[in-house]
Amino acid sequence: MRDDIEQVVLLTNVAVNVPLALASVSGNCLVLRAVRKMPSLRSPFTLLLCGLALSDLAVGAIVQPFFVANELVDLYVRSEGFQDIFRRSYNTVAFCLCGVSLCTIACVSIDRLIAIQTPLRYSSIVTTYRISRILVAIWTICLFLASSQFWEERLLTVAVAIVVCISLSVSTISHVRMYKIVRRHRIEIEHQQQTVENNVSIISLHKSAFNAFIVFTVLFVCYFPYMVVYVVSSVSDMDNVTVATSLSSTVVFANSALNPIVYCWRLREIRQAVLRLLRNYVK
């Protein structure tokens, strides 16, 4: 009876991933195409968001179909060798792209911190060329670390722990620092120690920092259940965490579908570009 219930839950979870994957692909494709159509949007900050959108697109187009196939293989294929090869291949792709998302979010946080902390030097410190090189490095490193399980599976556990801890720590520290700077700026504005022009510029930076915080918070909420399951299964002798791993993985994938909604909700320029693109499709 328990096995039957577990199978129903897993199959239901598989079915949920189909529309979720379609939403991820369509939403992130719209964002990427809208930014490509609007040269004025191609700032370093937007480029980082495009890097995140690209990894989210790959999650919907590659990881989730792989996840569905992997779940079905586990349920209906009896060959342990085939299951192992499929599982390792899926883990490589999934951990690579999740690592890319976490590292990119950390870079977004650092980007906004630099913009608030040193606004006059921001354009000379953060350039689209440097951001492009950083994104390429992130993808390369994450792919290498994720593929490490083919020669040493324990190395993957260590790599995942390091990437998660560093990415979340960097993001958290950056947002805490930004909060302190924003609070100081508000005190200065209240005491009229800034010019009107500077006040407008500072408020705009505060808004962009808050938008970055929302993107980070949505990612953290979606990743947290899986991190708990992963830690518990890694440090304990619990073997039967199949359902928990499957369900928490779907919550992680949901982040890829939610991010385009967050961009359109919080970023007026992207929202207008996406709406303009949709109108052109309707015509």
N, C-alpha and C positions, 0 to 999 in steps of 0.2 A: 504493500500500500504506500509506504513511504517513498519507494523508488518511482512509483507511478506519479505521485504528486510532484516529486522532484523533476521528472521528465516533462510534465505539463508546464511547470514554472520555467524550465529552460527553453522549451519550444515557444512559449509565450514571449519570453525575453528575446528570442531570435526574431520573432515576428515584429516586435517593437522596433528592432534595429533597422528594418527595411525603410519605413517612412522617415526615420531619424536620419539615415544615411542620405536619402534624397533631399531632405531639408538642409543638411550640411553642405552638400554639393551645390545645390541651387543658390543658397544664400551666399556662400563664399565666392562662387563664380560671379554673382552680381556685384559684390563689393570689389573684387579684383578688376572686373571689366569697367566698372564705374570710375575707379581711380585711374585706370589706363586711359580712359576717354578724357579725363580732366587733368591736364599737365599742371594746373595750379595746385593740385592736391599732393603733388609728389615731394613732400617734405620728408626729412629723416624720420620724424615721428610716424607719419603715414606709411612710410616704407616699412617700418617695424611692424605696424598693424597688418600690412600686406604680407609680410613674412609669416605672421601668425595665421592670417586667413589662408595662406597657401598650405600650411601644415594642417589646418582644419579641413581644407578641401581634400587633402590626401587621406585624412582620417575617414571621411565619408566615402571616398571613391575606392580606397584600397583596404584600410584597416577593418572597417565594418563588414564588407563582403568576406574578408578573410576570417573575421570573428564568427560570422554566421556559418561559414563552411567548417571552421574548426569545431564549433559546437555540434554540428551535425555529424562530423567524423567521430567525435568522442562518443556520441550517442549510438551510432549505428554501424561503425566500422570496428571489427574485432582485432585487426592487426595492430599490435602494440608498436611495432616498428614504424608503420605508416603514421600512427597517431603521434609518435614522438617527433618524427620529422616535420609533420604539419604544425605541431605545437611550437617547436623551435622557430620555424619560419614565421609563424604568426607573431610570436613574442618579439622577434627581431624587428619586424615592421612596426608593431604597436609601441614597443618601448622607445624605438628611435623617434617616432613622431610625437609621442608624449613628452620625451626629453626635449625635443625642439620647441614645443609649446612652452614648457616651463622655462627654458633658457631665454626664449624670446620675450616672455613676460618680464623676466628679470631685467632684460635690456630696456624694455619700455619704461620700467620703474627708474632705472638709472638715467635714461634720457630725460624724463620729466624732472628728476632731481637736479640735473645739470642746468636745465632750462630755468628752474626757479632759483637755484643757488647762484648761478653766474649768468644771468640773462644777456649781458653785453658780450660775453665771450662764447655764448652757445653756438652761434653760427660758424665760428672758427674751430671749435672743438668737435662738434657733431656734424658730419657731412654725409651726404647720401653715398659717397664712395666708401667711406669707412663703415657705414651701416651695412652696405652690400657685402663687404669683406667679412664682417662679423657674422652675418647670416650664413654665408657659405661655410665659415669655420664651424658654426653651431651644427649645421646639417652633417658636415663631415665627421666631427667628433662623436655626435650622437649615433650615427650609423656604425661607426667603428666600435663604440662601447656596446651597442645593442647586439652586434654580431659576435661579441666575445663568448656568448653562451655555447657556440659551436665547438670551442676548444676548452672552455672551463666555465661551467654553469654557475659556480659560486662567484666567479668574477662579475657576472651580470648582476647578482644581488648587491654586491659592493658598489658597482657602478651606478645602479639605480639609486641606492641610498645616498651616494655622494652628490649626484645631480639634483635630486630632490632637496636635500638639505641645503646645498649651496644656493640653488635658485630661490627657494622660499625664504632663506635667511637674507639674501641680497634684496629681494623684493620688500620684505617686511622692514628691514633697516632703512631702505630708501623711503618708504612711505611714512615711517615714523619721523624721519628727518624732515620730509616735506611738510608734515603736519606742524612741526615746530616752527619752520620758516613761515608757513602760511599764517600761523597764529601771531608771530612777530609782525608780519606785514599788516595784519588787520589792526593791531595796536597802533602802528605808525600811521595808518590811514585815518584812524579815529582821531589822532592828534594832529592831523593835517601836516605831517612832515614830508609828504610827497606831493608832487605837482599833479594836476588833474590828468595829464597825459600818462604819467607814470602809474597813476591809480588804475586807469583803464587797462594798461598793459599787464599790470600785476594781477588784476582780477581775471583777465583772460588766461594767464598762466595757472592761477588757482583752479579755474574750471577744468583746464586740461589735465592737471594733476589729479583732480577728483575723478575725472573720466577714466584715467589710467588705474586708479584705485578700484573703481567698479569692475573693470575688466579683470583685474587681479583677484578680486573677491569672488566673482562668478567662477573663475577657474579653480580657486582654492576650495570652494564649496563642492564643486563637481568632482574634484580629485580626492577630497578628504576620505570618503567612504572606502575607496580602493586602497588608499595608503594604510588605513587601519587594518583592512583585511590582509594586505601584503605583509605588514609588520607582524601581525599575529601569527600568520601561517609560517613566516620565516623563523621566528624565535621560539615557537612552540612545536609540539608534536602533532598538532591537529592536521589530519589528512583530508577530511571531508569538508572542504570549503568551496566545493565546486559551484554551488548555487550562489553563495556570497560573492565569489570572484566574478561570476557571470553578471550578476545584477549590478555590482559596483562598477564593472567595466562599462556597462551601458550608461551609467550616470556620467562616467568620464567622457564617453562619446557625445553625450548630450551637450557638453560644453562647446563642441564644434558647431552645433546647430544654433546655440544661444548667442555666440559671439557676433554674428552679423546683425542680429536683432539689437544687441547692445550698441554696436557701432552706429546703427541708424537712429537709435533712441537718443544717444548722448552726443554724437558728432554731427552737427548741422550740415557741414559741407559734404560729408559722405551721404547723409540722408537725402540731400537735394540732388546729388549726383546719381544715386540709385533710382530716385523717383523719376528723374529726367530720362534715365536709361529705360525704365519700365514703360514710360509714355511712348518712347520711340518704338518699343517692341509692339505696343498695342496698335499704333498707327498702321 
